[in-house]
Amino acid sequence: QVHIVEYGGGLVQPGGSLRLSCTASGSSFSFTTMGWYRQAPGKQRELAAYITGAGSPNYADSVKGRFTISRVNAKNTVYLRMNSLKPEDTAIYYCNKRYQPLADWGQGTQVTVSS
């Protein structure tokens, strides 16, 4: 049973930065494409970025140029570095498999961008 934990969220001013971390259990992590998703209040969950097991990243247009996704397979960890944050980035951020996500999305980590 794969288990995922996200952490690193918080309150930040517009223009600020945060780094989110996601640790996943399981021996197949290094072969798994992982994604960072987010859900803003009143909106559907959306895919912000994902990264293949080999480290190739992809980004939604809304975060391209501001967010950087990376991973360290030896630590079963995926990161999301968020720069130039905007109020519209406020959301709960979740980490999950990019393809066939786990049914249990967990609690995620809250990111609030506000002055």
Secondary structure, 3 states (H helix, E strand, C coil): CCCEEEECCEEECCCCCEEEEEEECCCCHHHCCEEEEEECCCCCCEEEEEECCCCCEEECCCCCCCEEEEEEHHHCEEEEEECCCCHHHCEEEEEEECCCCCCCCCCCEEEEECC
